[in-house]
Amino acid sequence: MSIDVPEIAPASPDIRTLDTIARRVLWTSTAIIHHANRVRPNPSGLKVGGHQASSASMVHIMTSLWFGQLGAGDRVSVKPHASPVLHAINHLLGELDERWLTTLREYGGLQSYPSRSKDPDPVDYSTGSVGIGATAPIWGAIARRYVDTTFGSTGTGRQYSLVGDAELDEGAIWEAVLDPSVADLGEIVWIVDLNRQSLDRVVPNIAARRLEQMFTAAGWQVITVSFGRILESLFARPGGDALRRRIVEMPNPEYQRLLRCSAEEVRTRLPGVGPDADAITGVIGDLDDSTLLAAVANLGGHDIGALQAAYAQIDDTRPTVVIAYTVKGFGLPIQGHPQNHSSLLSVEQFDDLAVTLGEDARNPWRRFPSESPEGQLCEQVSARLRRDPVPPLPRLSVPRDVDRTPSATSTTQAALGRVLLDLSREAPEIADRVVTVSPDVSSTTNLAGWLNKVGVWSPAERHNWFADDAETIMHWRERPTGQHMELGIAETNLVGLLGELGATWSRWGQPLLPIGVLYDPFVERALEPWSFGVYAGGQSILVGTPSGVTLASEGGAHQSITTPSVGLEQPGCVTYEPAFAIEVQWVLLDSLAHLGRPDGRSAYLRLSTRPVEQGLAEVPSDPAARERRRRQVVAGAYPLRTAEITPAATIVTMGAMATEAIRAAERLRDMDIDADVVCVTSPGLLFDATQARAGRQDAPTWILDSVFPADRAAPMVTILDGHPHTLAFLATINSVPLRALGVTSFGQAGSLDDTYRHHEIDADSIVRATLDVLG
């Protein structure tokens, strides 16, 4: 016999209608992947891929959200492997034309994972790098609140993350969940697709209860959706408690194996051999085969009524996580198979699925008729989710120069805070859009003066109990008008927030100018999520300081070697390593001018605590000559010392090593060896110019002729506090011999002189290298 399943009331829209839409979403998402792999010609024979099982486990969750829950102000981060479900829903809502459905993972077509910048249909958050897309709505919520308190309301809406349970293994997830700033974000809702399978296997000990406790300990509301209406009806029968205990307590692999069994096998396996076996046999004894098989797979994440009931419990006063039990591959012939993660339905299986779902395998892209209940609901939802166009961007005029010429001895790190304070005086309308972010290193990265001036951002004002303490130098005033944000010591959180602050121009038409400051040795830890934010259109400035072996007494534990080459290798980003304070001013202002616009770019500034005599920069006093120097600095390099005659050698330096380079050039001159000294500020821009000269990309090339003219070509020595490969390509500009100096090993603790000598980046080493390259 079958059983009567009670309706969940009130049900609006009708659950039967939503179930019908869910079946169409399952079919369309499966067909998108099927076409890419089984229908579209593939001359290369290389795997196209896609994730039919991972998509299937999300169908009911996403259908219940889009068609029964979301409003125009809500935003959703979709787990990467469920992108076909998103495209299927957008197609049914009229937001994605049929022609795109055949282009998954095709050049110029639908992306492998949801992409704000590359997909043709609406995508709220780019995902794909595990753990990063899941946390993005947290930082999006903070960015939205900041825009609200600074420029006026952007409306209301929740920020949803659809997360795979295996994704919770990523440390970035818990760094975000545990950050103190998250506990008050009531608009955050995560829905965990708890299918208890990873890429390779059925996970034996998924420890769902432990996950619940971890979220609860972080102050989140936890809602668990375990079972659907069929199972709940069986639990209500005499002996139903025994059935519940059996399903809850059985090992996960045993449960997953039941999903692959025939009805006859289920009748044997499900009761087990424990004391409750007879009671369980009695509960399921009168069920027909189809009802029994449906009951076994009837988990809460596939029951729209159960999901609706869960959504109704969200209290919006704190972050919420909905843990929804699901079956990987639900509704497909590969459901529950331990290796179904990347499995693809065969042509025969796909045709059988069409029959099961009442679809046409030869015409897989049908929308619902407009007069049907499903078609009417699609039209209503499409209208409900339609957003107003993003307002036109304001014209921002960032000054190129604030006419300060630093003197005496200073560091590029100290210059950062001074430039921000100068900007607040010279261009307050631009400074008002600057927001700085730091992982608990504001004072040690010279932001104290800026922080004292602008205050710390907080949604509500908090009392500063140290305001009357005369010995407190940095004043921690938290208020809605503040422009500095401080997170815990987690670089991934820092750059995640930077990415979302840098995307406000495209979401609400209000560009922010975000600057994140962290220790340069930890940049590589933050690089992947920052890179992903750049890919998603979040433009920001990342400042790494101190850098290199400057922290000599701390040795190799705090030493960055490869960060100078970030700009060479990171798309959408320019790296600067200024040598003098005036250069910090110029490159920071130019970098700010490239933020918050469709053709914008991010920047990475590598600063140092090495004191440098500022007079060595010999900044021209003539306004035209000064502007010429500024243009060269922001373009990538400038002549720091020019020999009076044709040089015998060229010394190319970067950052704080300028002092050693000048000292070496003076010693060489005493030996009657004239050397030009060129100061590189951006190896990435010089590399782009070199590639453009060879016809490989589009970039200005004038800087090469200005700084490395062919008539002054000479054997070259490059020197930087980082890996020497960063500047090695410069020898190809004029095809000259090269000696490349830099840091290639972990350092020793000691004085600056000792560590420079250890790594052979001191003046003696530059002189020796120059003599060697001259033969």
C-alpha positions in Angstrom: 0.0 0.0 0.0 1.0 3.7 -0.3 0.5 6.1 2.6 -1.2 9.5 2.9 1.3 12.2 3.4 0.0 15.3 5.2 0.4 18.7 3.5 2.5 21.3 5.2 0.2 24.2 5.8 0.2 27.0 4.9 1.9 26.1 1.6 2.4 29.2 -0.6 3.1 28.7 -3.4 1.5 25.3 -3.8 4.0 22.5 -2.9 2.8 20.3 -5.8 3.6 23.2 -8.2 7.1 23.5 -6.6 7.7 19.8 -6.9 6.8 19.9 -10.6 9.3 22.8 -11.1 11.9 20.9 -9.1 11.6 17.9 -11.5 12.0 20.3 -14.5 15.1 21.9 -12.8 16.6 18.4 -12.2 16.0 17.5 -15.8 17.3 20.8 -17.3 20.4 20.9 -15.1 21.2 17.2 -15.9 20.6 17.9 -19.6 23.0 20.9 -19.7 25.8 18.6 -18.5 24.7 15.7 -20.7 24.8 17.9 -23.8 28.3 19.2 -23.0 29.6 15.7 -22.7 27.5 13.4 -24.8 26.0 15.6 -27.6 28.3 18.5 -28.4 31.1 17.5 -30.7 34.4 17.1 -28.9 37.3 16.7 -31.4 40.0 16.8 -28.8 38.5 14.0 -26.8 39.5 15.8 -23.6 37.1 15.5 -20.6 34.5 18.3 -20.5 33.0 17.3 -17.1 30.3 18.7 -14.9 28.6 17.4 -11.8 25.2 15.9 -12.3 25.1 14.2 -8.9 26.2 17.4 -7.0 23.6 19.4 -8.9 20.9 16.9 -8.2 21.4 17.1 -4.4 20.7 20.9 -4.6 17.6 20.9 -6.8 15.0 21.0 -4.1 16.9 23.4 -1.9 17.4 25.9 -4.8 13.9 25.5 -6.1 12.4 26.2 -2.7 14.6 29.3 -2.4 14.1 30.9 -5.8 10.5 30.1 -6.2 9.2 30.4 -2.7 11.7 32.5 -0.6 13.9 35.0 -2.3 13.2 38.7 -2.8 15.0 41.1 -5.1 17.2 42.3 -2.3 18.5 38.8 -1.4 21.7 37.5 -2.8 22.9 33.9 -3.1 26.3 32.3 -3.3 25.7 29.0 -5.1 28.1 26.1 -4.4 30.4 25.7 -7.4 29.2 22.3 -8.6 25.6 23.3 -8.7 26.1 25.9 -11.4 23.9 24.0 -13.9 21.0 24.2 -11.4 21.4 28.0 -11.3 21.4 28.2 -15.1 18.4 25.9 -15.3 16.4 28.2 -12.8 17.5 31.3 -14.7 16.3 29.7 -17.9 12.9 28.9 -16.5 12.6 32.5 -15.2 13.4 33.9 -18.6 16.8 35.2 -17.6 18.9 32.9 -19.8 18.2 32.2 -23.4 18.0 28.6 -24.6 21.0 29.1 -26.9 23.3 29.2 -23.8 22.2 25.9 -22.4 24.3 24.0 -24.9 27.5 25.9 -24.1 28.5 24.7 -20.6 32.3 24.7 -20.4 32.5 25.8 -24.0 34.7 28.7 -25.0 32.7 31.9 -24.5 29.8 29.9 -23.0 28.5 29.1 -19.5 31.4 28.9 -17.1 32.3 25.7 -15.1 31.3 27.5 -11.9 29.1 30.6 -11.3 30.9 33.7 -12.4 29.7 37.3 -12.0 32.1 38.5 -14.7 31.8 35.8 -17.3 28.3 34.1 -17.2 25.6 35.7 -19.3 22.8 35.2 -16.6 22.4 36.7 -13.1 25.1 35.5 -10.7 25.3 37.2 -7.3 28.7 35.7 -6.2 31.5 34.1 -8.1 32.3 30.7 -6.7 34.6 27.9 -7.6 37.5 28.1 -5.1 36.3 25.9 -2.3 35.5 27.8 0.9 35.9 31.3 -0.6 32.5 31.6 -2.3 30.8 30.2 0.8 32.2 33.0 3.0 31.8 35.8 0.4 28.2 36.7 1.5 29.5 37.4 5.0 31.8 40.1 3.7 29.1 41.2 1.3 26.8 41.8 4.2 29.5 43.9 5.9 30.2 45.9 2.7 26.4 46.5 2.3 26.1 47.8 5.9 29.1 50.1 5.3 27.5 51.5 2.2 24.3 52.0 4.1 25.9 53.9 6.9 28.1 56.0 4.5 25.9 56.8 1.5 22.3 55.8 2.5 20.2 52.7 2.3 20.7 50.1 -0.3 17.5 48.3 0.7 17.2 45.1 2.6 17.8 41.4 2.0 19.4 38.3 3.2 22.8 36.9 2.1 22.5 33.2 1.4 25.4 30.7 1.0 24.6 27.2 -0.4 27.5 25.1 0.9 28.5 21.5 0.3 29.2 19.6 3.4 32.7 18.6 2.2 33.4 22.3 1.8 33.2 22.7 5.6 36.6 21.0 5.7 38.2 24.2 4.5 39.8 26.3 7.3 38.7 29.5 5.6 35.1 28.5 6.5 35.8 28.5 10.2 38.0 31.5 10.2 35.0 33.4 8.9 32.4 31.8 11.1 34.4 32.5 14.2 35.3 36.1 13.5 33.8 38.3 16.1 32.4 40.7 13.5 30.1 38.0 12.1 28.0 37.3 15.2 25.7 40.3 14.7 25.0 39.7 11.0 21.4 38.5 11.1 21.0 38.6 7.4 23.5 35.7 6.9 21.9 32.3 6.1 23.9 29.3 5.1 22.2 26.2 3.8 24.5 23.1 4.1 23.9 20.4 1.5 24.7 17.5 3.8 24.9 14.6 1.3 27.7 13.0 3.3 29.8 12.3 0.2 33.1 13.8 -1.0 34.8 13.5 -4.4 36.2 10.1 -3.7 33.9 8.3 -1.3 31.0 8.1 1.1 32.3 9.9 4.2 32.1 7.4 7.1 32.0 9.9 10.0 30.4 13.1 8.8 29.8 14.1 12.5 26.8 16.3 11.7 26.1 16.8 15.4 29.6 18.2 15.9 29.0 20.6 13.0 25.8 21.8 14.8 27.7 22.3 18.0 30.5 24.3 16.2 28.0 26.7 14.7 26.1 27.0 17.9 29.3 27.8 19.8 30.0 30.6 17.3 26.6 32.2 18.1 24.8 31.0 15.0 21.2 29.7 15.0 21.2 26.1 13.9 18.2 24.6 12.1 18.4 20.9 11.1 16.2 19.5 8.4 16.6 15.8 8.7 13.6 14.0 7.3 10.8 14.6 4.8 7.0 14.0 5.1 7.0 10.4 4.1 9.5 9.3 6.8 7.8 11.6 9.4 4.5 9.8 8.6 6.2 6.4 9.2 7.8 7.6 12.4 4.3 8.5 13.7 3.2 4.8 13.3 3.4 2.3 16.0 7.0 1.2 16.1 8.1 4.4 14.2 10.5 5.4 17.0 12.4 2.2 16.3 12.7 3.1 12.6 13.9 6.6 13.5 16.5 5.3 15.8 17.7 2.8 13.2 18.1 5.4 10.4 19.7 8.0 12.8 22.2 5.5 14.3 23.2 3.4 11.3 26.6 4.2 9.8 26.5 6.6 6.9 28.0 4.1 4.4 25.3 1.6 5.4 22.6 4.2 4.7 24.0 5.2 1.4 24.2 1.5 0.4 20.4 1.2 1.0 19.9 3.8 -1.7 21.3 1.4 -4.2 19.2 -1.5 -3.1 16.0 -3.0 -4.6 12.8 -2.9 -2.6 13.3 -6.6 -1.7 16.9 -5.9 -0.4 15.7 -2.9 1.6 13.1 -5.1 3.4 15.9 -7.3 4.4 18.6 -4.8 5.2 16.7 -1.9 6.8 15.4 -3.7 9.9 18.9 -4.9 10.8 19.6 -7.5 13.4 19.1 -5.5 16.6 16.2 -5.6 19.1 14.1 -3.2 17.0 14.2 -5.3 13.9 10.7 -6.8 14.3 9.2 -3.4 15.1 10.8 -1.9 11.9 9.6 -4.8 9.8 6.1 -4.1 11.1 6.3 -0.4 10.2 7.4 -1.0 6.6 5.6 -4.3 6.0 2.5 -3.0 4.2 4.3 -0.5 2.0 4.4 -1.1 -1.7 7.8 -1.2 -3.4 7.7 2.3 -4.8 6.6 3.9 -1.5 9.3 2.0 0.4 12.1 3.1 -2.0 10.8 6.7 -1.8 10.7 6.5 2.0 14.4 5.4 2.2 15.5 8.5 0.3 13.0 10.9 1.9 15.5 13.3 3.5 14.6 16.8 4.5 16.7 18.5 1.9 14.5 17.0 -0.8 11.2 17.9 0.8 10.1 21.4 -0.1 7.5 21.5 2.7 10.2 20.6 5.3 12.5 23.3 3.8 9.8 25.9 3.9 9.2 25.1 7.6 12.9 25.6 8.2 13.0 28.9 6.5 10.1 30.1 8.6 12.2 29.6 11.7 14.9 32.0 10.8 14.9 34.8 13.3 17.2 37.4 11.5 18.9 38.5 14.7 22.0 36.4 14.2 23.6 34.3 11.5 21.7 31.1 10.7 22.8 27.8 9.3 20.2 25.3 7.9 21.7 21.8 7.8 19.7 19.9 5.2 20.2 16.2 4.8 20.3 15.2 1.2 21.2 12.4 -1.2 23.9 13.0 -3.7 22.5 12.4 -7.1 18.9 12.4 -5.8 16.5 11.3 -8.5 19.2 10.1 -10.9 20.2 6.5 -11.5 23.6 7.3 -9.9 22.1 8.4 -6.6 24.1 7.4 -3.5 26.9 5.7 -5.5 30.2 6.3 -3.7 31.9 7.4 -6.9 29.1 9.5 -8.4 30.8 12.9 -7.9 32.0 13.2 -11.5 29.9 10.4 -13.0 27.9 11.1 -16.1 24.7 9.5 -17.1 25.0 7.3 -20.2 22.8 8.0 -23.2 20.6 5.1 -22.2 20.3 6.3 -18.6 19.5 9.8 -19.9 16.8 8.5 -22.1 15.3 6.5 -19.2 15.4 9.6 -17.0 13.4 11.5 -19.7 10.7 8.8 -19.5 10.7 8.8 -15.7 10.3 12.6 -15.6 7.9 12.9 -18.5 10.5 14.9 -20.6 11.6 14.7 -24.2 15.3 13.8 -24.6 15.2 15.3 -28.2 13.8 18.6 -26.9 15.3 19.1 -23.5 15.1 22.9 -23.1 11.3 23.4 -22.7 9.9 26.1 -20.4 6.5 25.8 -18.8 3.5 27.0 -20.8 2.5 30.4 -19.6 -1.0 29.4 -18.7 0.1 26.5 -16.5 0.5 27.0 -12.7 4.2 26.4 -13.1 4.5 29.0 -15.9 2.5 31.5 -14.0 4.7 31.1 -10.9 7.8 31.5 -13.1 6.5 34.8 -14.3 5.6 36.0 -10.8 9.0 35.0 -9.4 10.8 36.6 -12.4 9.0 39.9 -11.7 9.6 39.6 -7.9 13.4 39.1 -8.3 13.9 41.8 -10.9 16.3 44.4 -9.5 16.5 48.1 -10.3 19.5 49.0 -12.6 22.7 49.9 -10.8 22.8 53.7 -10.5 25.4 55.5 -12.7 28.8 55.7 -11.1 29.9 59.1 -9.7 32.9 60.7 -11.3 35.9 60.4 -8.9 38.8 62.7 -9.5 41.7 61.3 -7.5 44.7 63.8 -7.4 47.9 62.6 -9.0 50.2 64.5 -6.6 49.7 66.3 -3.3 52.9 68.2 -3.7 54.7 66.8 -0.6 58.4 66.1 -1.0 59.5 64.0 2.0 63.0 64.9 3.4 65.3 63.4 6.0 65.3 59.7 6.6 62.1 57.7 6.4 60.6 54.4 5.3 58.0 53.5 2.7 55.8 51.9 5.4 55.6 55.1 7.4 54.7 57.0 4.2 51.5 55.1 3.8 49.8 56.7 6.8 51.1 60.1 5.8 49.7 59.9 2.3 46.2 58.9 3.6 46.3 61.9 6.0 47.4 64.2 3.1 44.6 62.9 1.0 42.0 63.7 3.7 43.2 67.3 3.6 43.7 67.7 -0.2 40.8 65.7 -1.5 38.3 65.0 1.3 35.6 63.8 -1.2 38.0 61.0 -2.3 39.3 60.3 1.2 35.7 59.8 2.4 35.5 56.7 0.1 38.7 55.2 1.4 38.2 52.3 3.9 41.1 50.5 5.4 41.1 47.0 6.7 43.7 45.2 8.9 44.0 41.9 10.7 45.0 43.3 14.1 48.2 45.0 12.8 47.0 48.6 12.4 49.6 50.1 14.8 52.5 48.1 13.6 51.9 49.0 9.9 51.8 52.8 10.6 48.0 53.3 10.3 47.6 54.8 13.8 47.4 58.4 12.6 44.8 57.6 9.9 42.8 55.5 12.4 42.9 58.3 15.0 41.5 60.7 12.4 38.8 58.6 10.8 37.8 56.2 13.5 36.8 52.6 13.4 33.7 51.5 11.6 30.9 49.9 13.6 27.2 49.6 12.8 26.5 51.2 16.2 28.6 53.6 18.3 30.5 51.9 21.1 32.0 53.6 24.2 35.8 54.1 24.1 36.9 53.4 27.7 40.4 54.5 27.1 39.5 57.9 25.6 40.7 59.6 28.8 43.9 57.6 29.2 46.8 60.0 28.4 49.2 57.1 27.6 46.9 55.6 24.9 48.4 56.8 21.6 46.0 55.0 19.2 42.3 55.9 19.9 39.9 53.1 19.2 36.7 55.1 18.5 34.0 52.8 17.0 31.1 54.4 15.2 29.1 54.2 12.0 31.1 57.1 10.5 34.4 55.3 11.0 36.6 54.3 7.9 38.8 51.5 9.3 37.8 47.9 9.9 39.7 45.5 12.1 39.2 41.8 11.8 40.9 39.0 13.7 44.2 37.5 12.7 43.0 35.7 9.6 44.4 37.0 6.3 41.7 35.1 4.3 39.0 37.1 6.1 40.9 40.3 5.4 41.1 39.8 1.6 37.5 38.4 1.5 36.2 41.6 2.9 38.5 43.6 0.6 37.0 41.8 -2.4 33.4 42.7 -1.4 34.2 46.3 -0.4 35.8 46.6 -3.8 32.6 45.3 -5.6 30.2 47.8 -4.2 30.5 49.9 -7.4 28.9 47.1 -9.4 26.3 46.1 -6.8 24.9 49.5 -5.7 26.7 52.1 -7.8 28.8 53.4 -4.8 32.5 52.8 -5.4 34.6 52.4 -2.3 38.4 52.6 -2.3 39.5 49.7 0.0 43.0 49.3 1.2 44.1 46.2 3.2 47.3 46.1 5.2 49.0 43.0 6.4 52.5 41.7 7.0 54.1 40.9 3.6 55.3 37.4 4.7 51.6 36.5 5.0 50.6 37.7 1.5 50.9 34.3 -0.1 48.5 32.9 2.5 46.0 35.5 1.4 46.8 35.5 -2.3 44.3 32.8 -3.5 41.2 34.4 -2.0 42.4 37.9 -3.0 43.0 36.7 -6.5 39.5 35.2 -6.6 38.1 38.5 -5.4 39.9 40.3 -8.3 38.4 37.7 -10.7 34.9 38.5 -9.4 35.3 42.2 -9.9 36.3 43.3 -6.4 39.0 45.9 -6.9 41.2 46.8 -4.0 44.7 47.7 -2.8 46.7 45.2 -0.8 49.6 46.6 1.1 52.3 44.1 2.4 54.7 45.5 5.0 57.3 45.0 6.2 58.8 43.0 3.4 61.9 41.0 2.5 64.6 40.5 5.0 64.0 43.9 6.6 62.9 42.1 9.8 66.5 40.9 10.1 66.4 40.1 13.8 63.4 37.8 13.3 65.2 35.7 10.7 63.6 33.5 8.1 60.3 33.1 10.1 59.3 36.6 8.9 60.7 36.8 5.4 59.0 37.2 2.0 60.9 36.0 -1.0 58.5 35.5 -3.9 56.0 38.3 -3.3 57.8 40.9 -5.6 56.7 38.8 -8.6 53.0 38.9 -7.7 52.3 41.7 -10.2 54.0 39.7 -13.0 51.7 36.7 -12.4 48.4 38.0 -11.1 45.8 39.1 -13.7 43.9 42.2 -12.9 46.6 43.5 -10.6 49.6 45.8 -10.7 52.4 45.4 -8.1 54.5 48.4 -6.9 57.5 48.3 -4.7 58.5 52.0 -4.1 62.0 52.9 -3.0 61.2 56.4 -1.6 58.3 58.0 0.3 57.4 60.2 -2.7 56.8 57.1 -4.8 54.4 55.7 -2.2 52.4 58.9 -2.6 52.3 58.7 -6.4 51.6 55.0 -6.8 49.0 54.9 -4.1 47.1 57.8 -5.6 47.3 56.2 -9.1 46.1 52.9 -7.7 43.2 54.6 -6.0 42.3 56.2 -9.4 41.9 52.7 -10.9 39.5 51.4 -8.3 35.7 51.2 -8.4 35.0 51.3 -12.2 34.3 48.7 -15.0 37.8 48.9 -16.4 39.5 49.1 -13.0 42.3 47.0 -11.6 43.6 46.1 -8.2 47.1 46.9 -6.8 49.6 45.3 -4.5 52.1 47.6 -2.7 55.2 46.1 -1.2 56.6 48.4 1.5 59.6 48.3 3.8 60.7 49.3 7.2 64.2 49.9 6.0 65.1 53.6 6.7 66.2 55.3 3.5 67.7 58.8 3.1 65.0 60.6 1.1 67.4 63.0 -0.5 68.8 60.2 -2.6 65.7 60.3 -4.7 66.8 63.7 -6.1 63.2 64.6 -6.9 63.2 67.4 -9.5 62.0 70.8 -8.2 60.8 71.9 -11.7 57.1 71.1 -12.0 57.4 69.6 -15.5 60.4 67.5 -14.5 58.6 66.4 -11.3 55.6 65.3 -13.4 57.9 63.5 -15.8 59.4 61.6 -12.8 55.9 60.8 -11.5 54.7 59.4 -14.8 57.8 57.2 -15.0 57.3 56.0 -11.4 53.6 54.9 -12.0 54.6 53.4 -15.4 57.2 51.1 -13.8 60.7 52.6 -13.6 62.8 55.7 -13.8 66.5 56.6 -14.0 67.8 57.2 -10.5 71.4 57.9 -11.5 72.6 58.6 -15.0 76.3 58.4 -15.9 77.8 61.4 -17.7 79.1 59.2 -20.5 77.9 56.0 -22.1 77.7 53.6 -19.2 79.8 50.5 -18.9 77.0 48.8 -16.8 73.5 49.3 -15.7 72.5 48.6 -12.1 68.7 48.0 -11.8 67.4 48.2 -8.3 64.0 48.0 -6.6 62.5 49.2 -3.3 64.8 49.8 -0.3 67.8 48.3 -2.1 68.2 51.7 -3.8 70.6 52.7 -1.1 72.9 49.8 -1.8 72.7 50.3 -5.6 73.7 54.0 -5.3 76.5 53.1 -2.9 77.8 50.4 -5.3 77.6 52.8 -8.3 79.7 55.4 -6.4 82.3 52.8 -5.6 82.4 51.7 -9.2 82.9 55.3 -10.4 85.9 55.5 -8.1 87.2 52.6 -10.2 86.5 54.5 -13.4 83.5 52.3 -14.2 80.5 54.4 -15.0 77.1 52.8 -14.3 73.6 54.0 -14.8 71.2 53.2 -11.9 67.6 52.5 -12.8 64.9 52.2 -10.1 62.1 49.8 -10.9 58.8 50.5 -9.2 56.6 47.9 -11.0 58.2 44.8 -12.7 54.8 43.8 -13.9 54.2 46.9 -15.9 57.7 46.6 -17.4 56.9 43.0 -18.3 53.7 44.1 -20.0 55.5 46.7 -22.0 58.1 44.1 -23.0 55.3 41.7 -24.2 53.6 44.6 -26.0 56.8 45.5 -27.9 56.9 41.9 -29.1 53.2 42.1 -30.2 51.9 39.7 -27.5 49.6 42.1 -25.7 48.3 45.6 -25.7 50.2 47.9 -23.3 52.1 51.2 -23.6 55.8 50.7 -24.4 57.2 54.2 -24.0 58.6 53.5 -20.6 61.1 51.0 -22.1 62.6 53.7 -24.4 62.6 56.2 -21.6 64.4 54.1 -19.1 66.2 51.5 -21.1 67.2 53.3 -24.3 69.1 51.2 -26.8 71.9 53.7 -27.1 72.7 53.2 -23.4 72.4 49.4 -23.4 75.1 47.9 -21.2 75.7 44.7 -19.2 73.1 44.6 -16.4 73.1 43.7 -12.7 69.6 43.5 -11.0 69.2 43.7 -7.2 66.1 43.4 -5.0 65.1 42.1 -1.6 63.3 39.1 -3.1 63.7 36.4 -5.6 66.0 37.5 -8.4 63.9 36.0 -11.2 61.5 39.0 -10.7 63.8 41.3 -12.7 65.8 38.9 -14.8 63.6 39.4 -17.9 64.9 43.0 -18.1 68.0 41.8 -19.8 66.0 40.8 -22.8 64.9 44.4 -23.6 68.3 45.1 -25.2 69.8 41.6 -25.1 72.6 42.3 -22.6 74.5 40.1 -20.3 73.0 39.8 -16.8 73.8 39.0 -13.2 70.7 38.8 -11.1 71.0 39.3 -7.3 68.3 38.6 -4.8 67.1 36.3 -2.0 66.7 32.6 -2.7 67.0 31.0 0.8 65.5 31.4 4.2 67.3 34.0 6.3 69.3 34.1 9.5 68.5 36.3 12.5 70.9 39.2 12.8 71.6 42.8 11.9 70.6 44.3 8.6 74.2 44.4 7.5 74.7 40.8 8.4 71.6 39.5 6.7 72.3 41.6 3.5 75.8 40.1 3.4 74.4 36.6 4.0 72.1 36.9 1.0 74.7 38.7 -1.1 72.5 41.8 -1.7 74.8 44.3 -0.1 76.9 46.9 -1.9 80.0 44.6 -1.9 78.0 42.0 -3.7 76.7 44.5 -6.3 80.2 45.7 -7.0 81.5 42.1 -7.4 78.6 41.2 -9.7 79.2 44.2 -11.9 82.8 43.4 -12.3 81.9 39.8 -13.1 79.4 40.8 -15.8 81.9 43.1 -17.4 84.4 40.2 -17.5 
